[in-house]
């Protein structure tokens, strides 16, 4: 089966959030059963990492979307990657979605509609004369209009839309319809219209053959008013028709502390001296005081969803009880600044690095005793899986993927409300466990023994693909 995987991030080249990890791992896990090819925008970071990109086709201009070229290259392990080459849209500083100060690019409607339109042409066999798709798998709002362009072009190719986070919908003013060459009659309540705006994500939800999201719990949650972001009625309709499936993400095999070259010292379950060496290393790196108390790690996008304010409100109690906090990530400027201010007040007990570095994140998981995940909602979450593999027990809100991947009292701690008091309940349980060394040892061993392989997820997607293409 020929599958086109449409994404805007991939760990090999560019990362903003968990989508990048999924886009690197899932297509590779699917290669055994499918001819999977990825299409990405030609960001500077993508183009610079290929030594050769072979031009296979040209996309003509459409409405206000400029003409562009389609190149084909491959990763070091041979995964085919199509690159959409359009320097005026993609060759920019900052991240894939906005400038260095965090502001969205004003032409994101054109940038990602151009990707969606090109992907639809590629899938239909109109760009690469040697390849067409049997199925298209698109991810999040940036790629969500691929099924719409297929429908508008009267191309019958089944499509799957994976919603990684419903809160990001790709909303634009109505005039974007003209800019992206969408038909005027698609702007209505059963089409792209969402409270008099154009919603890319809603377009995908309406036109895709099947929807998936990244945990079974989140698949249920998004059909409710609390987490449906205004789309719950439409999503409930798709769910009732058995067209919405929750498939839990996995993590790749490099998350193994016994062989991870980026750690201060590799270690296995039971080798707590090795884990302590990583604790000592990150304490020194972040300039924290020498301590035998627990380290609480926070590796996350620094946005409201992740409950960073709850961490800050719990910080005094953590520190007074002998704990220290280490944070790394980037996101909303005001949250970044609040964390920097907290570090300046207590540099001995709170370490903060704004930005993301994979090696540093791994060392924090390896060196921390507990990982803080007080997310208000969490479609899947990856940090709690990384943490468990590295012997850091997650403290997570009982929502989405956290509820499915943390075994309360065995591999981590769950708390029921996104409130300071509920969160502190989980933290107090963690301190009690830290002081009971046998209990801590047992929970760490249980956490590190867990498997979060992509194989199970890939099997579910493979079955879904086969069902989608069957007559």
Secondary structure, DSSP 8 states (H G I E B T S, - for coil): -EEEEE-S-BTTTB-SSHHHHHHHHHHHHHTTTSEEEEEEE--HHHHTT-S--EEEEEE--BTTB--EEEEEEE-TT--EEEEEE-HHHH--SS-SSB-TTS-B-TTHHHHHHHHHHHHHHHHTTSS-TT---SEEEEEHHHHTTHHHHHHHTT---EEEEEES-TT---EE-TTHHHHTT--GGG-STTTTEETTEEEHHHHHHHH-SEEEES-HHHHHHTTSTTTSTT-HHHHHHHHHTT-EEE------TT--TTT-TTSSS---TT-HHHHHHHHHHHHHHTT----SS-EEEEES-BSGGGTHHHHHHHHHHHHHTT-EEEEEE-B-HHHHHHHHHHHHH-TTTEEEEEB--HHHHHHHHHH-SEEEE--S--SS-SHHHHHHHTT-EEEEESSHHHHHH--BTTTEEEESSSSHHHHHHHHHHHHHHHHSHHHHHHHHHHHHT----HHHHHHHHHHHHHHHH--
